[in-house]
Amino acid sequence: MMELYTDDTIAAIATAPGESGIGIVRMSGKRAIELAEIIFFPADGKKTSQSPGYTMHYGWIVKQDIRSGGTARGGIIDEVLLTVMRAPRSYTREDVVEINCHGGIVAQRAVLERILEKGCRLAQPGEFTRRAFLNGRIDLSQAEAVLDIIKAKTDSALTISMEQLRGAFSREVLRIRKRLVEVLAEIEADIDFPEEGIDPARREEIAATLCSVSGRLRDIIESSSRARIFREGISAVICGKPNVGKSSLLNALLRQERSIVTPVAGTTRDTIEEIVDMRGIPVKIVDTAGIAEPRDLVEKKAVRRAREYMDAADVVILVFDASRELSAGDTALMRRLKHKKIIAVLNKTDLPRRIKVPVITARFGAPVEISARRLRNIRGLEEAIIGCVYKGNISPGASVQMSNARHIHAIMRAKNLIDGILHSLENALSLEFVAQDIKEALGYLDEILGKRFSEDLLDRIFSDFCVGK
C-alpha cells in the first residue's frame, strides 16, 4: 500500500518524456504557490502569492531563492510560463501551479529537482487524480475515465471515456441507487412498525420498481461488451502458408509500407503488430511468419510464435493464394484452426485462379476475395472483420456504456441480488432478508462511485496512471 499524505505538496513532470515544444511540471498542495514564489523570478516583478487564480506569468526558474534576495542573475535554470490555479477551482481542489518550461527532458528534470529541493514530494503514479477523487471533485468512476481517455486508441473510445468523465455513467448509477434507497426506506419502516404493514398492492409496486431496476442493470451489462471493445479493441492475426501475401495484406490494411514484401517465401521471420481504426474499433493486426516446416532454428521459433498468436487471437484472417491449388499445408492449417473464428481470404485474385473455393466455403463460409497488391476489396475485408464484432451479443444502441471490468462485476453482483430479492418477495419471505440484500446491492453501486472503497482498491486503480496525472 502506498504511504500517501494528502496534506503535503506533491510535484511531477506531467508531460511525456522526449523532445517537444513545451514540458509541464505540476505542483499541488498547500505550499504550491509558496514554493513557486521561492524559485520563480517574474518578469513583471509581481509576487506569485498575490496572483489570482487562472493567471499565467512569464519569467524564469532561478537557482537562488527569491525570498533570500536571489535574482535572475543568480543563475537561470529555464525560461518559463507559470500558471496559478487556486483551490478549490483546480484539478485537485488544492492550490495547483503548473510550470511550462522547454520540452527537453534535461530542462524539465532541472525544474523538478529545484522544486523537490525546496521540500516538495515527488508524486506517486496517479496521485493528482487520486487527490481529485479524495477531495470530492470527481467520483471514482470518473477518475478511472481519466486513464481511459489517456489510453484511447480511436475517436469512439475517446467519446465513451469522455462521457464517463462528464458523469453520464455516474448519474445513471445514482438514479438506480436513489430508487433502491427509496424502496429500502419503505421496507425498513415496515420492519420498525410491523403493525402498519405493507399492503399487497404496495408490495406489488415495490416488486415492479425492483423489476425495473433489474432491467436497467441488465441493459447496462449488455452495453458493456461493446464499450470494452471500443476501449480495448480486438486482435486479428493474419496467417497462412509462406508467400500467400500476408505482409502485402498488412500493408494494404495500414495503407502504408510497414512490412517487407519480396517474392521470396519466408521473408517475414517474426510477428509485426499495428493498430488500425476500423469504424471506431481499434483492431490490432498481427502479421505472422508463414506456417510451414521450419528450415532452421529462427524459422522454428517464428512458427511457434505465430501459432501462439493464432491461439490467442479474437479472429484469424486465414489467407490463401488463389493462383495455386490447395496444398497439404493449407489443409493442415484449416484443421488446426477449426475452433477459431476464421475469416477466409483469397488473395492474388488478379492472377489466374487455380484454387478450389468450395472446399474453403464448406469450412468457413464464402471467402473474402482480394488483391492485396492491387488494393482490391480491402474495404470488404474490413467490413468482414467489423462484422465479427457486431454479430456477437453486443448492443450498439445503448445510451450508457461502460468499459471498466470493475464496474461490470459490481453491476452484475447488484443485479443478481435484485433478482434474488424479487424471488423473495414472490415467496413472501421475511422483509429483514430483503432489506439486507438491498443494502448489499447498494454497497456494490457505492463501490463504483467510490462512496465505499479500500486503500488497496485505490492503489490498484491509480498504479496504472502515469506519475504526472
Secondary structure, DSSP 8 states (H G I E B T S, - for coil): -----TTS-EEEE-S-SS--SEEEEEEESTTHHHHHHHHEEETT---GGG--SSEEEEEEEESS-GGGT--GGG-EEEEEEEEEE-TTSSSSSS-EEEEEEESSHHHHHHHHHHHHHTT-EE--TTHHHHHHHHTTSS-HHHHHHHHHHHH--SHHHHHHHHHHHTTHHHHHHHHHHHHHHHHHHHHHHHHH-TTT---HHHHHHHHHHHHHHHHHHHHHHHHHHHHHHHHH-EEEEEE-STTSSHHHHHHHHHTS--S---SSTT---S-EEEEEEETTEEEEEEE----S--SSHHHHHHHHHHHHHHHH-SEEEEEEETTS---HHHHHHHHHTTTS-EEEEEE-TTS---S-HHHHHHHHSS-EE-BTTTTBSHHHHHHHHHHHHHTSS--TT-SS----HHHHHHHHHHHHHHHHHHHHHHTT--HHHHHHHHHHHHHHHHHHHTSS--HHHHHHHHTTS-TT-
